[in-house]
Amino acid sequence: MAVGLLLEGLLGYKAPGYLNDPQRRELFRLAHSHGTLLGVVLIVAALTAQRFGASPKLAQTSLRIGAVLMPVGFLLAGVWH
């Protein structure tokens, strides 16, 4: 949510480094949306594991790592493209 507010602030204050670079803007938006959607996936996975009682540790760890690395990859690509 904080990243979304930051992106809206950059749009609102018309930051030239953000507005003049469409590739950076798109990569930042992708980072935010992937982070949000993977957060929802983590919540669903936790509720499913709680409901059915079986949850392998490898799957939990992989989901957590992926939920962090994918948005960070888009964010870093937007900073240094």
Secondary structure, 3 states (H helix, E strand, C coil): CHHHHHHHHHHHCCCHHHHCCHHHHHHHHHHHHHHHHHHHHHHHHHHHHHHHCCCCHHHHHHHHHHHHHHHHHHHHHHHCC
